[in-house]
């Protein structure tokens, strides 16, 4: 029977309750060259402004402390959470042994990711690999282990893509498709910040023979903030992910985009579900800064379970749709 491959081994979907499919548990997503004191304390009086600027503040853009991650995962478990996918791929300070330690001590299942982030985050050794070498690397990390450990990945990506697409990113994306075909793992893609980026990615995936039913396009919140254009993507068969839940502010640090609120996201998702696409919809929070964690006064990994499900009730979501969003759909894609 298909099982989910976690950092502590394979588990049955029957042993997993609620799941967040796109998060970062141990990570460093600070933009290369970003100035500032990486070790600066985030004080209460500065917390709101730092959060407003998100990863523009270098001290806010990384969290590699295992004890902090353990506490955050325990809080998530207290909110009813059971599994988190840490999509910190190569370039984002992935820590397989740390992920395993956090999972073991918190009691939360963690799925790790193989793959590569956008070109600016990639070191020269990885950048020099051709498609065949990247393909072998991705497969090996799923079948044997990551970074010279026995800790195995259970998902491919988030594969970092820019706009326009960098040659390395295209090469890595093609390698990821080959790895998907070899392993059956789901392929998660971080598209460039342009509405045409998703269509370019789908074209490449189709040309390479990807199983689009096991492909996830992330960050719909910022790529299609008003939802215009997502139907065409869904018609291709891919899964779409709204993973900015908990971010409700006018300023988007990556561009001039008016992000939706959590209620806006839910209304769009409800409309798409009513059109028959409920099995292709995913939600998460994509936590990748300290100030979105409980330790620094943020909503934490349990925000959807603690708060957003109450908003779903306000909107009269069918309980089957709530179950699909918080459990069925992510577990289906994580099963190998």
N, C-alpha and C positions, 0 to 999 in steps of 0.2 A: 504494500500500500504506500502511496506517496506520503512523505513526511517532511517536516520543516527542518532544515539544517541550521542549528544554532551554534554558538561558539562553544557550547558544552556538549554538543552531539545532536543527533537527530531525535525529534520529538513528534508525537502524533498531534494532529490538529485537535483531537479530543481533549488534550491536556492543556490547551491554550484558550483563554477567554478573549478579552479585548486586546487589540493590537494597534500600534501606531507604526505605519509602514515607512515613514520618512522622517527620521530624526538624526541627531548627532549627539553621541554620549561622551566620547573622548575625541577632541578635534582641535585643529588650528586652522581657521579659515581666514586669518588675517591676510589682506591683499599684499603680495610681494612689494616691498618698498614702502609700505605704510609707515609713516613716522610716528613716534610716540614711545612712551615708557610701557613696555609689555607687562611689567610687574607692578604697575600702579594699582593701588587699592581703589575699589569702587565704593565710595562713601555714600551714605544715605542722602546727603544734600545734593550730590551730583548724579544720583542714580537715574532720575527721570530723564535728564538731558542726555546722558550717555545712552540710555535705551532708545531715545528718540533718534539719535544718530547711528544706532545699531553698530554695524561692523566698521564704521568710519573711525571708531576709537579702538586702537590696537589692543589695549588691555582687555577689552570686552570680547575680542574675537577668537579667543582660545580658552579651552578648559581641559586640562590634561591631568587634573588631580583625581585619582581614583576614589579617594574618600568622599569627595564632593559628589562624584557620579553615583556612588553607592547610596548616599543619602537621597539624591534626586530620584533614583530608581525605587527606593523604598517608599518615597512619597507617592510615586506613580502607582505602585502596587496598592497602597492604601486607598487610592481613588478607584480601584477596581481594575487596574492595568495588569496585563500578563506578559506582553511581548513588545519589544521595541526593535525596530530595524535601524541600525546605525549605518547610514549611508556615507560614512567617511572613507572615501576611496584614496588611492595613492595621490599624494599632493596635499592631503588634509590631516597629516600626522596620525594616520591610522595606527592603532595600538591593539593588536590581537590578544596579547597576553593580558593587557589591561581590561579589555572587554570581557574576557573569560573570568577574570578576578571579580569584576563588578557584577557580572551575572551570578556567579556562585554566592557572593556575599549578600546580594540584595534579594535573591529569589525571583528575579525577573528574567525571562528568556530574552536573549539578545541575538539578533541575526546580523552578521558582519557582511561587508560588501567587497567584492573585487571590482577592479576598474580604475579609471583615471579621471581626474578633474580637468578643468580647462587648462590650456597650454601655459599661461603664466605661472601656474602652481607646480608644473612638472619639472623635475630635475633633468639634467642632460643625459644621465644614464638611461632613464625611461624614455626620454624623447628620441634617443638614438635607435630604439627598437623598431623593427619593421612590423608589418601586419602579422606575419606568421609568428614572430617572437611574442608579440602582445597576446595573440590568441593562445599560445602555449601557457603564458603566464596566467591569464585569466582562468583557463581550465585547471591548471595546477592548484591555484588558490582555492578552487571549489572542491577538487578531488583529493588533495593532499594537505594543503595548509598554506597560510599566508606568512610572508616575511620570515622564512626559516623557522616557523613554528608548526605545530600540528593542528592549530586552530583554523577551521575551514570557513570559507565564505558561503553564504546561502542565497545571495542575490548578486546580479551584475549591475554596478552603478549605484549612485547616480553618475552616469557617463557625462562628463562636462563638455558642453558644446557652446560655442560663442557665435556671435553674428558680426561679420561673416564668419563662416566656419573655418577654423584653422586647419591646415593640412594634417597636422598631428591628430587633431580631434576627429577628423574624418577617418584616418587610419585606425585609430583606437575604436571608433564606432563600428567599423567593418569587422575588426577583430572580435568585438563584443558579440556581434551577431553570430559569428562562427562558434564562439564559446556557448552561446545560448543553444545553438543547434546540437552541440556535443553533450551538453549537460542537462538541458531542460530547464535551467534556471531562468527566472524572470529578468528582463532587461529594463532598467530604469534609466531615463534620460533627462538630464538638465538642459533644456533647450536655450538657445540664445534669446536675448531680450528683444525680439522682433516678431511680429505676428506671422511672418513668412518662414521663420526658423523651423517651426514644427512640421510644416509641409515639406521642407527640404529634408528634414530628418526622416520622415515617413518614406519619402522617395528612395533614400539611401537604404533604409531598412528593407523595403520591398525588393530592391535590386539585389540585395545580399541574401535574400531568402529568409528573413526573420519571421517568426511566429508572432504576428501583430497582436494576437489575443493574449500574449504574455509579454507585452511591451507596455510600459507606463511612461507617459509624458508628464513631467512634474511642473509645478509652479504655474498652474493655470491662473492663479490669482493676479499675477503681475503680467502675464503674457496676454491674457484676454480678460482684463479686470471687469468689463461689463458683460462678459459671456458671449459677445458677438464673435462668431467664428468657430465655436467649439463643436457645434453639431457636425460640421464637415469632418472634423477630426474623429469624432465618435463613429461616424459612418464607415471609416476605414477599418474599424475593429479594435483600435488601441484603447487602452485604459487611460483615463485622465485623473489627475490628482490636484486637489486644492489643499495645499499644505502650509498656508500662511495663517491658519487659525490662531487667534490670539493677537495678531497684529492689526490694530485698528487706529490708524493715525494718518494724517494728511501727508506727511513727509515720507517718501520712499527713497531710501539712500542710494538706490541703484539707477534712478532715472525719474523722469517727469511723468509719473503714473499715479492716478488716483486709485488706490487700492480699495477693494470692497471691505465692508465690515463682516463680522461673522454671520449676521442675519442676511446680508446680501448674498454671501456664499451659499447659505442654506436655501434661500429662495430659488437660486439658480439650480442648485442640485435637485431640489424638489421638482422643478419644472422638467429637468432632463430625465429624472426618474419616471415622471408621468408620461414621457414620450417613449418609454421602453428601454432606457439605457442604464437602469439601476445597477446592473451587474458590472458596468465598466467605470464606476465612479469610486474614487478613493479620497480620504481625508487624512490630514496629519497636521503637525505644527512646525516641522523643520527647525527645531530649536538649534541655533548655532551661535548664540551669544550668551554671556553670563547673565545679563539682566533679564532674560526671559526665563531664568531658572528660579526656583523657590529660594535658594540660598541668597540671591541678590534681589529679592522682592518681586520676582516675576511670576507668571502664571504656572510654570512648570509643565512637565510632560503629561500631566493628568487633566489639563484644561478642557480638552474635548469631553472627557468622561465626566468631569466635575461640573462643567458649566454649559457646554455646547449641547449636550443631550437635553438639558432643560429648555434650551431655545428650540430644539427640534419638537418638543412637546407643545410649545407655544404655537408652532406652525402646523400642528396636527400631523406630524410625520407618522406614517404607518410603522408599526413596531418592526415589521419585516425589513423596512428600509433602514431603520436605525441599526438593526442587526447586521445588515449587509455592509454598512459603512464602517462599523466599529469592529467587526469580526469576520464575517463570511468572505467578503471581497479580498481583504489583505491576506487571509489565510489560504485562500484558493491560489493566489499568485505566489505565495511563499512555499507551497507544497511542491516538492520535486519527486 
